[in-house]
């Protein structure tokens, strides 16, 4: 298991310690869980469940049917 040293200002440290204490876990476990959540490479299930949640949003086919004229693009 790796060991990491981090430096926190007093206010942040106190908040982290209080949150860990409120959850009944050691500070290192509390920090590790936050890192796992934030560093994940997949969207959380709650976010993925939102796919298709807006029934009035136009489909790809509807968007492509638009008769609007596209703007001329500049060469970069």
mmCIF file as gemmi writes it, N, C-alpha and C atoms, coordinates in Angstrom:
data_model
loop_
_atom_site.group_PDB
_atom_site.id
_atom_site.type_symbol
_atom_site.label_atom_id
_atom_site.label_alt_id
_atom_site.label_comp_id
_atom_site.label_asym_id
_atom_site.label_entity_id
_atom_site.label_seq_id
_atom_site.pdbx_PDB_ins_code
_atom_site.Cartn_x
_atom_site.Cartn_y
_atom_site.Cartn_z
_atom_site.occupancy
_atom_site.B_iso_or_equiv
_atom_site.pdbx_formal_charge
_atom_site.auth_seq_id
_atom_site.auth_asym_id
_atom_site.pdbx_PDB_model_num
ATOM 1 N N . UNK Axp A 1 ? 0.847 -1.171 0 1 0 ? 1 A 1
ATOM 2 C CA . UNK Axp A 1 ? 0 0 0 1 0 ? 1 A 1
ATOM 3 C C . UNK Axp A 1 ? 0.891 1.231 0 1 0 ? 1 A 1
ATOM 4 N N . UNK Axp A 2 ? 0.585 2.182 -0.868 1 0 ? 2 A 1
ATOM 5 C CA . UNK Axp A 2 ? 1.374 3.4 -0.963 1 0 ? 2 A 1
ATOM 6 C C . UNK Axp A 2 ? 1.094 4.346 0.189 1 0 ? 2 A 1
ATOM 7 N N . UNK Axp A 3 ? 2.015 5.234 0.397 1 0 ? 3 A 1
ATOM 8 C CA . UNK Axp A 3 ? 1.868 6.247 1.428 1 0 ? 3 A 1
ATOM 9 C C . UNK Axp A 3 ? 2.125 7.596 0.771 1 0 ? 3 A 1
ATOM 10 N N . UNK Axp A 4 ? 1.224 8.545 0.998 1 0 ? 4 A 1
ATOM 11 C CA . UNK Axp A 4 ? 1.301 9.853 0.36 1 0 ? 4 A 1
ATOM 12 C C . UNK Axp A 4 ? 1.231 10.927 1.438 1 0 ? 4 A 1
ATOM 13 N N . UNK Axp A 5 ? 2.026 11.955 1.282 1 0 ? 5 A 1
ATOM 14 C CA . UNK Axp A 5 ? 1.966 13.093 2.187 1 0 ? 5 A 1
ATOM 15 C C . UNK Axp A 5 ? 1.301 14.241 1.448 1 0 ? 5 A 1
ATOM 16 N N . UNK Axp A 6 ? 0.287 14.829 2.074 1 0 ? 6 A 1
ATOM 17 C CA . UNK Axp A 6 ? -0.361 16.004 1.487 1 0 ? 6 A 1
ATOM 18 C C . UNK Axp A 6 ? -0.326 17.131 2.509 1 0 ? 6 A 1
ATOM 19 N N . UNK Axp A 7 ? -0.358 18.34 2.023 1 0 ? 7 A 1
ATOM 20 C CA . UNK Axp A 7 ? -0.34 19.504 2.891 1 0 ? 7 A 1
ATOM 21 C C . UNK Axp A 7 ? -1.667 20.23 2.742 1 0 ? 7 A 1
ATOM 22 N N . UNK Axp A 8 ? -2.346 20.443 3.859 1 0 ? 8 A 1
ATOM 23 C CA . UNK Axp A 8 ? -3.637 21.122 3.871 1 0 ? 8 A 1
ATOM 24 C C . UNK Axp A 8 ? -3.565 22.313 4.811 1 0 ? 8 A 1
ATOM 25 N N . UNK Axp A 9 ? -4.296 23.357 4.461 1 0 ? 9 A 1
ATOM 26 C CA . UNK Axp A 9 ? -4.392 24.465 5.401 1 0 ? 9 A 1
ATOM 27 C C . UNK Axp A 9 ? -5.237 23.977 6.593 1 0 ? 9 A 1
ATOM 28 N N . UNK Axp A 10 ? -5.15 24.672 7.709 1 0 ? 10 A 1
ATOM 29 C CA . UNK Axp A 10 ? -5.814 24.229 8.936 1 0 ? 10 A 1
ATOM 30 C C . UNK Axp A 10 ? -7.32 24.047 8.76 1 0 ? 10 A 1
ATOM 31 N N . UNK Axp A 11 ? -7.956 24.987 8.085 1 0 ? 11 A 1
ATOM 32 C CA . UNK Axp A 11 ? -9.41 24.914 7.911 1 0 ? 11 A 1
ATOM 33 C C . UNK Axp A 11 ? -9.814 23.67 7.115 1 0 ? 11 A 1
ATOM 34 N N . UNK Axp A 12 ? -9.097 23.394 6.04 1 0 ? 12 A 1
ATOM 35 C CA . UNK Axp A 12 ? -9.399 22.225 5.212 1 0 ? 12 A 1
ATOM 36 C C . UNK Axp A 12 ? -9.16 20.94 5.988 1 0 ? 12 A 1
ATOM 37 N N . UNK Axp A 13 ? -8.069 20.882 6.718 1 0 ? 13 A 1
ATOM 38 C CA . UNK Axp A 13 ? -7.78 19.698 7.521 1 0 ? 13 A 1
ATOM 39 C C . UNK Axp A 13 ? -8.879 19.459 8.548 1 0 ? 13 A 1
ATOM 40 N N . UNK Axp A 14 ? -9.3 20.513 9.219 1 0 ? 14 A 1
ATOM 41 C CA . UNK Axp A 14 ? -10.353 20.379 10.233 1 0 ? 14 A 1
ATOM 42 C C . UNK Axp A 14 ? -11.657 19.886 9.614 1 0 ? 14 A 1
ATOM 43 N N . UNK Axp A 15 ? -11.986 20.397 8.429 1 0 ? 15 A 1
ATOM 44 C CA . UNK Axp A 15 ? -13.206 19.952 7.745 1 0 ? 15 A 1
ATOM 45 C C . UNK Axp A 15 ? -13.11 18.48 7.355 1 0 ? 15 A 1
ATOM 46 N N . UNK Axp A 16 ? -11.957 18.075 6.844 1 0 ? 16 A 1
ATOM 47 C CA . UNK Axp A 16 ? -11.769 16.684 6.433 1 0 ? 16 A 1
ATOM 48 C C . UNK Axp A 16 ? -11.837 15.752 7.635 1 0 ? 16 A 1
ATOM 49 N N . UNK Axp A 17 ? -11.179 16.133 8.718 1 0 ? 17 A 1
ATOM 50 C CA . UNK Axp A 17 ? -11.21 15.303 9.927 1 0 ? 17 A 1
ATOM 51 C C . UNK Axp A 17 ? -12.625 15.193 10.483 1 0 ? 17 A 1
ATOM 52 N N . UNK Axp A 18 ? -13.359 16.298 10.482 1 0 ? 18 A 1
ATOM 53 C CA . UNK Axp A 18 ? -14.734 16.275 10.99 1 0 ? 18 A 1
ATOM 54 C C . UNK Axp A 18 ? -15.628 15.4 10.113 1 0 ? 18 A 1
ATOM 55 N N . UNK Axp A 19 ? -15.452 15.485 8.812 1 0 ? 19 A 1
ATOM 56 C CA . UNK Axp A 19 ? -16.256 14.664 7.896 1 0 ? 19 A 1
ATOM 57 C C . UNK Axp A 19 ? -15.943 13.185 8.079 1 0 ? 19 A 1
ATOM 58 N N . UNK Axp A 20 ? -14.679 12.849 8.227 1 0 ? 20 A 1
ATOM 59 C CA . UNK Axp A 20 ? -14.28 11.451 8.439 1 0 ? 20 A 1
ATOM 60 C C . UNK Axp A 20 ? -14.849 10.948 9.76 1 0 ? 20 A 1
ATOM 61 N N . UNK Axp A 21 ? -14.758 11.766 10.781 1 0 ? 21 A 1
ATOM 62 C CA . UNK Axp A 21 ? -15.283 11.393 12.1 1 0 ? 21 A 1
ATOM 63 C C . UNK Axp A 21 ? -16.796 11.172 12.02 1 0 ? 21 A 1
ATOM 64 N N . UNK Axp A 22 ? -17.502 12.061 11.293 1 0 ? 22 A 1
ATOM 65 C CA . UNK Axp A 22 ? -18.959 11.938 11.145 1 0 ? 22 A 1
ATOM 66 C C . UNK Axp A 22 ? -19.345 10.642 10.436 1 0 ? 22 A 1
ATOM 67 N N . UNK Axp A 23 ? -18.497 10.18 9.525 1 0 ? 23 A 1
ATOM 68 C CA . UNK Axp A 23 ? -18.759 8.932 8.804 1 0 ? 23 A 1
ATOM 69 C C . UNK Axp A 23 ? -18.204 7.723 9.542 1 0 ? 23 A 1
ATOM 70 N N . UNK Axp A 24 ? -17.481 7.966 10.618 1 0 ? 24 A 1
ATOM 71 C CA . UNK Axp A 24 ? -16.94 6.876 11.416 1 0 ? 24 A 1
ATOM 72 C C . UNK Axp A 24 ? -15.828 6.106 10.745 1 0 ? 24 A 1
ATOM 73 N N . UNK Axp A 25 ? -15.034 6.798 9.928 1 0 ? 25 A 1
ATOM 74 C CA . UNK Axp A 25 ? -13.917 6.137 9.242 1 0 ? 25 A 1
ATOM 75 C C . UNK Axp A 25 ? -12.628 6.915 9.497 1 0 ? 25 A 1
ATOM 76 N N . UNK Axp A 26 ? -11.495 6.243 9.375 1 0 ? 26 A 1
ATOM 77 C CA . UNK Axp A 26 ? -10.221 6.965 9.516 1 0 ? 26 A 1
ATOM 78 C C . UNK Axp A 26 ? -10.065 8.01 8.408 1 0 ? 26 A 1
ATOM 79 N N . UNK Axp A 27 ? -9.314 9.033 8.708 1 0 ? 27 A 1
ATOM 80 C CA . UNK Axp A 27 ? -9.096 10.106 7.735 1 0 ? 27 A 1
ATOM 81 C C . UNK Axp A 27 ? -8.528 9.571 6.429 1 0 ? 27 A 1
ATOM 82 N N . UNK Axp A 28 ? -7.557 8.668 6.494 1 0 ? 28 A 1
ATOM 83 C CA . UNK Axp A 28 ? -6.947 8.149 5.268 1 0 ? 28 A 1
ATOM 84 C C . UNK Axp A 28 ? -7.979 7.42 4.395 1 0 ? 28 A 1
ATOM 85 N N . UNK Axp A 29 ? -8.882 6.684 5.013 1 0 ? 29 A 1
ATOM 86 C CA . UNK Axp A 29 ? -9.931 5.988 4.261 1 0 ? 29 A 1
ATOM 87 C C . UNK Axp A 29 ? -10.902 6.992 3.645 1 0 ? 29 A 1
ATOM 88 N N . UNK Axp A 30 ? -11.23 8.037 4.392 1 0 ? 30 A 1
ATOM 89 C CA . UNK Axp A 30 ? -12.14 9.064 3.906 1 0 ? 30 A 1
ATOM 90 C C . UNK Axp A 30 ? -11.546 9.766 2.677 1 0 ? 30 A 1
ATOM 91 N N . UNK Axp A 31 ? -10.261 10.124 2.771 1 0 ? 31 A 1
ATOM 92 C CA . UNK Axp A 31 ? -9.585 10.786 1.652 1 0 ? 31 A 1
ATOM 93 C C . UNK Axp A 31 ? -9.502 9.847 0.451 1 0 ? 31 A 1
ATOM 94 N N . UNK Axp A 32 ? -9.136 8.593 0.673 1 0 ? 32 A 1
ATOM 95 C CA . UNK Axp A 32 ? -9.015 7.624 -0.423 1 0 ? 32 A 1
ATOM 96 C C . UNK Axp A 32 ? -10.339 7.464 -1.161 1 0 ? 32 A 1
ATOM 97 N N . UNK Axp A 33 ? -11.437 7.414 -0.421 1 0 ? 33 A 1
ATOM 98 C CA . UNK Axp A 33 ? -12.756 7.27 -1.063 1 0 ? 33 A 1
ATOM 99 C C . UNK Axp A 33 ? -13.074 8.484 -1.918 1 0 ? 33 A 1
ATOM 100 N N . UNK Axp A 34 ? -12.747 9.668 -1.448 1 0 ? 34 A 1
ATOM 101 C CA . UNK Axp A 34 ? -12.995 10.893 -2.239 1 0 ? 34 A 1
ATOM 102 C C . UNK Axp A 34 ? -12.171 10.863 -3.524 1 0 ? 34 A 1
ATOM 103 N N . UNK Axp A 35 ? -10.948 10.404 -3.437 1 0 ? 35 A 1
ATOM 104 C CA . UNK Axp A 35 ? -10.087 10.339 -4.631 1 0 ? 35 A 1
ATOM 105 C C . UNK Axp A 35 ? -10.651 9.312 -5.61 1 0 ? 35 A 1
ATOM 106 N N . UNK Axp A 36 ? -11.088 8.159 -5.114 1 0 ? 36 A 1
ATOM 107 C CA . UNK Axp A 36 ? -11.669 7.137 -6.007 1 0 ? 36 A 1
ATOM 108 C C . UNK Axp A 36 ? -12.877 7.692 -6.751 1 0 ? 36 A 1
ATOM 109 N N . UNK Axp A 37 ? -13.714 8.422 -6.031 1 0 ? 37 A 1
ATOM 110 C CA . UNK Axp A 37 ? -14.923 8.986 -6.662 1 0 ? 37 A 1
ATOM 111 C C . UNK Axp A 37 ? -14.578 10.011 -7.738 1 0 ? 37 A 1
ATOM 112 N N . UNK Axp A 38 ? -13.63 10.878 -7.438 1 0 ? 38 A 1
ATOM 113 C CA . UNK Axp A 38 ? -13.296 11.975 -8.349 1 0 ? 38 A 1
ATOM 114 C C . UNK Axp A 38 ? -12.388 11.555 -9.492 1 0 ? 38 A 1
ATOM 115 N N . UNK Axp A 39 ? -11.594 10.534 -9.288 1 0 ? 39 A 1
ATOM 116 C CA . UNK Axp A 39 ? -10.621 10.132 -10.298 1 0 ? 39 A 1
ATOM 117 C C . UNK Axp A 39 ? -11.132 8.996 -11.177 1 0 ? 39 A 1
ATOM 118 N N . UNK Axp A 40 ? -12.375 8.618 -11.006 1 0 ? 40 A 1
ATOM 119 C CA . UNK Axp A 40 ? -12.94 7.531 -11.805 1 0 ? 40 A 1
ATOM 120 C C . UNK Axp A 40 ? -13.006 7.889 -13.274 1 0 ? 40 A 1
ATOM 121 N N . UNK Axp A 41 ? -12.991 6.894 -14.122 1 0 ? 41 A 1
ATOM 122 C CA . UNK Axp A 41 ? -13.003 7.148 -15.558 1 0 ? 41 A 1
ATOM 123 C C . UNK Axp A 41 ? -14.387 6.929 -16.169 1 0 ? 41 A 1
ATOM 124 N N . UNK Axp A 42 ? -15.368 6.606 -15.35 1 0 ? 42 A 1
ATOM 125 C CA . UNK Axp A 42 ? -16.721 6.392 -15.853 1 0 ? 42 A 1
ATOM 126 C C . UNK Axp A 42 ? -17.662 7.389 -15.203 1 0 ? 42 A 1
ATOM 127 N N . UNK Axp A 43 ? -18.74 7.681 -15.905 1 0 ? 43 A 1
ATOM 128 C CA . UNK Axp A 43 ? -19.771 8.521 -15.328 1 0 ? 43 A 1
ATOM 129 C C . UNK Axp A 43 ? -20.489 7.727 -14.244 1 0 ? 43 A 1
ATOM 130 N N . UNK Axp A 44 ? -20.886 8.362 -13.154 1 0 ? 44 A 1
ATOM 131 C CA . UNK Axp A 44 ? -21.655 7.661 -12.126 1 0 ? 44 A 1
ATOM 132 C C . UNK Axp A 44 ? -22.979 7.159 -12.713 1 0 ? 44 A 1
ATOM 133 N N . UNK Axp A 45 ? -23.514 6.102 -12.149 1 0 ? 45 A 1
ATOM 134 C CA . UNK Axp A 45 ? -24.766 5.517 -12.635 1 0 ? 45 A 1
ATOM 135 C C . UNK Axp A 45 ? -25.885 6.545 -12.665 1 0 ? 45 A 1
ATOM 136 N N . UNK Axp A 46 ? -25.945 7.42 -11.661 1 0 ? 46 A 1
ATOM 137 C CA . UNK Axp A 46 ? -27.006 8.432 -11.618 1 0 ? 46 A 1
ATOM 138 C C . UNK Axp A 46 ? -26.953 9.347 -12.838 1 0 ? 46 A 1
ATOM 139 N N . UNK Axp A 47 ? -25.762 9.64 -13.32 1 0 ? 47 A 1
ATOM 140 C CA . UNK Axp A 47 ? -25.619 10.493 -14.501 1 0 ? 47 A 1
ATOM 141 C C . UNK Axp A 47 ? -25.98 9.705 -15.763 1 0 ? 47 A 1
ATOM 142 N N . UNK Axp A 48 ? -25.49 8.464 -15.856 1 0 ? 48 A 1
ATOM 143 C CA . UNK Axp A 48 ? -25.799 7.642 -17.032 1 0 ? 48 A 1
ATOM 144 C C . UNK Axp A 48 ? -27.293 7.381 -17.151 1 0 ? 48 A 1
ATOM 145 N N . UNK Axp A 49 ? -27.981 7.316 -16.021 1 0 ? 49 A 1
ATOM 146 C CA . UNK Axp A 49 ? -29.429 7.072 -16.041 1 0 ? 49 A 1
ATOM 147 C C . UNK Axp A 49 ? -30.195 8.238 -16.647 1 0 ? 49 A 1
ATOM 148 N N . UNK Axp A 50 ? -29.578 9.397 -16.745 1 0 ? 50 A 1
ATOM 149 C CA . UNK Axp A 50 ? -30.238 10.574 -17.318 1 0 ? 50 A 1
ATOM 150 C C . UNK Axp A 50 ? -30.307 10.535 -18.845 1 0 ? 50 A 1
ATOM 151 N N . UNK Axp A 51 ? -29.573 9.641 -19.469 1 0 ? 51 A 1
ATOM 152 C CA . UNK Axp A 51 ? -29.586 9.561 -20.936 1 0 ? 51 A 1
ATOM 153 C C . UNK Axp A 51 ? -31.02 9.351 -21.422 1 0 ? 51 A 1
ATOM 154 N N . UNK Axp A 52 ? -31.46 10.246 -22.29 1 0 ? 52 A 1
ATOM 155 C CA . UNK Axp A 52 ? -32.815 10.161 -22.834 1 0 ? 52 A 1
ATOM 156 C C . UNK Axp A 52 ? -33.88 10.714 -21.918 1 0 ? 52 A 1
ATOM 157 N N . UNK Axp A 53 ? -33.489 11.385 -20.847 1 0 ? 53 A 1
ATOM 158 C CA . UNK Axp A 53 ? -34.452 11.886 -19.868 1 0 ? 53 A 1
ATOM 159 C C . UNK Axp A 53 ? -35.228 13.108 -20.348 1 0 ? 53 A 1
ATOM 160 N N . UNK Axp A 54 ? -34.782 13.757 -21.431 1 0 ? 54 A 1
ATOM 161 C CA . UNK Axp A 54 ? -35.474 14.928 -21.956 1 0 ? 54 A 1
ATOM 162 C C . UNK Axp A 54 ? -36.233 14.535 -23.213 1 0 ? 54 A 1
ATOM 163 N N . UNK Axp A 55 ? -37.511 14.204 -23.076 1 0 ? 55 A 1
ATOM 164 C CA . UNK Axp A 55 ? -38.27 13.714 -24.232 1 0 ? 55 A 1
ATOM 165 C C . UNK Axp A 55 ? -38.459 14.775 -25.321 1 0 ? 55 A 1
ATOM 166 N N . UNK Axp A 56 ? -38.383 16.058 -24.98 1 0 ? 56 A 1
ATOM 167 C CA . UNK Axp A 56 ? -38.595 17.101 -25.977 1 0 ? 56 A 1
ATOM 168 C C . UNK Axp A 56 ? -37.307 17.5 -26.689 1 0 ? 56 A 1
ATOM 169 N N . UNK Axp A 57 ? -36.194 16.894 -26.356 1 0 ? 57 A 1
ATOM 170 C CA . UNK Axp A 57 ? -34.93 17.199 -27.005 1 0 ? 57 A 1
ATOM 171 C C . UNK Axp A 57 ? -34.944 16.568 -28.397 1 0 ? 57 A 1
ATOM 172 N N . UNK Axp A 58 ? -34.574 17.318 -29.43 1 0 ? 58 A 1
ATOM 173 C CA . UNK Axp A 58 ? -34.648 16.762 -30.786 1 0 ? 58 A 1
ATOM 174 C C . UNK Axp A 58 ? -33.68 15.603 -31 1 0 ? 58 A 1
ATOM 175 N N . UNK Axp A 59 ? -34.107 14.667 -31.813 1 0 ? 59 A 1
ATOM 176 C CA . UNK Axp A 59 ? -33.247 13.534 -32.144 1 0 ? 59 A 1
ATOM 177 C C . UNK Axp A 59 ? -32.193 13.985 -33.15 1 0 ? 59 A 1
ATOM 178 N N . UNK Axp A 60 ? -31.199 13.151 -33.368 1 0 ? 60 A 1
ATOM 179 C CA . UNK Axp A 60 ? -30.154 13.451 -34.347 1 0 ? 60 A 1
ATOM 180 C C . UNK Axp A 60 ? -30.783 13.628 -35.723 1 0 ? 60 A 1
ATOM 181 N N . UNK Axp A 61 ? -31.731 12.774 -36.05 1 0 ? 61 A 1
ATOM 182 C CA . UNK Axp A 61 ? -32.389 12.862 -37.36 1 0 ? 61 A 1
ATOM 183 C C . UNK Axp A 61 ? -33.113 14.197 -37.517 1 0 ? 61 A 1
ATOM 184 N N . UNK Axp A 62 ? -33.796 14.643 -36.466 1 0 ? 62 A 1
ATOM 185 C CA . UNK Axp A 62 ? -34.5 15.923 -36.534 1 0 ? 62 A 1
ATOM 186 C C . UNK Axp A 62 ? -33.517 17.084 -36.701 1 0 ? 62 A 1
ATOM 187 N N . UNK Axp A 63 ? -32.427 17.027 -36.018 1 0 ? 63 A 1
ATOM 188 C CA . UNK Axp A 63 ? -31.431 18.097 -36.121 1 0 ? 63 A 1
ATOM 189 C C . UNK Axp A 63 ? -30.852 18.132 -37.531 1 0 ? 63 A 1
ATOM 190 N N . UNK Axp A 64 ? -30.572 16.968 -38.11 1 0 ? 64 A 1
ATOM 191 C CA . UNK Axp A 64 ? -29.971 16.903 -39.443 1 0 ? 64 A 1
ATOM 192 C C . UNK Axp A 64 ? -30.942 17.301 -40.544 1 0 ? 64 A 1
ATOM 193 N N . UNK Axp A 65 ? -32.244 17.253 -40.29 1 0 ? 65 A 1
ATOM 194 C CA . UNK Axp A 65 ? -33.244 17.639 -41.283 1 0 ? 65 A 1
ATOM 195 C C . UNK Axp A 65 ? -33.343 19.156 -41.442 1 0 ? 65 A 1
ATOM 196 N N . UNK Axp A 66 ? -32.74 19.888 -40.532 1 0 ? 66 A 1
ATOM 197 C CA . UNK Axp A 66 ? -32.843 21.341 -40.533 1 0 ? 66 A 1
ATOM 198 C C . UNK Axp A 66 ? -32.451 21.922 -41.892 1 0 ? 66 A 1
ATOM 199 N N . UNK Axp A 67 ? -33.206 22.908 -42.324 1 0 ? 67 A 1
ATOM 200 C CA . UNK Axp A 67 ? -32.929 23.592 -43.596 1 0 ? 67 A 1
ATOM 201 C C . UNK Axp A 67 ? -32.031 24.822 -43.385 1 0 ? 67 A 1
ATOM 202 N N . UNK Axp A 68 ? -31.59 25.02 -42.16 1 0 ? 68 A 1
ATOM 203 C CA . UNK Axp A 68 ? -30.745 26.17 -41.869 1 0 ? 68 A 1
ATOM 204 C C . UNK Axp A 68 ? -29.435 26.07 -42.637 1 0 ? 68 A 1
ATOM 205 N N . UNK Axp A 69 ? -28.974 27.223 -43.114 1 0 ? 69 A 1
ATOM 206 C CA . UNK Axp A 69 ? -27.729 27.259 -43.865 1 0 ? 69 A 1
ATOM 207 C C . UNK Axp A 69 ? -26.551 27.271 -42.903 1 0 ? 69 A 1
ATOM 208 N N . UNK Axp A 70 ? -25.593 26.423 -43.169 1 0 ? 70 A 1
ATOM 209 C CA . UNK Axp A 70 ? -24.395 26.364 -42.337 1 0 ? 70 A 1
ATOM 210 C C . UNK Axp A 70 ? -23.519 27.58 -42.646 1 0 ? 70 A 1
ATOM 211 N N . UNK Axp A 71 ? -22.769 28.026 -41.661 1 0 ? 71 A 1
ATOM 212 C CA . UNK Axp A 71 ? -21.9 29.172 -41.875 1 0 ? 71 A 1
ATOM 213 C C . UNK Axp A 71 ? -20.62 28.707 -42.542 1 0 ? 71 A 1
ATOM 214 N N . UNK Axp A 72 ? -20.024 29.606 -43.296 1 0 ? 72 A 1
ATOM 215 C CA . UNK Axp A 72 ? -18.767 29.291 -43.939 1 0 ? 72 A 1
ATOM 216 C C . UNK Axp A 72 ? -17.656 29.28 -42.906 1 0 ? 72 A 1
ATOM 217 N N . UNK Axp A 73 ? -16.841 28.275 -42.959 1 0 ? 73 A 1
ATOM 218 C CA . UNK Axp A 73 ? -15.773 28.157 -41.978 1 0 ? 73 A 1
ATOM 219 C C . UNK Axp A 73 ? -14.478 28.734 -42.524 1 0 ? 73 A 1
ATOM 220 N N . UNK Axp A 74 ? -13.716 29.329 -41.6 1 0 ? 74 A 1
ATOM 221 C CA . UNK Axp A 74 ? -12.427 29.876 -41.987 1 0 ? 74 A 1
ATOM 222 C C . UNK Axp A 74 ? -11.363 28.808 -41.87 1 0 ? 74 A 1
ATOM 223 N N . UNK Axp A 75 ? -10.371 28.924 -42.724 1 0 ? 75 A 1
ATOM 224 C CA . UNK Axp A 75 ? -9.219 28.036 -42.599 1 0 ? 75 A 1
ATOM 225 C C . UNK Axp A 75 ? -8.378 28.48 -41.425 1 0 ? 75 A 1
ATOM 226 N N . UNK Axp A 76 ? -7.92 27.549 -40.664 1 0 ? 76 A 1
ATOM 227 C CA . UNK Axp A 76 ? -7.11 27.881 -39.487 1 0 ? 76 A 1
ATOM 228 C C . UNK Axp A 76 ? -5.672 27.55 -39.757 1 0 ? 76 A 1
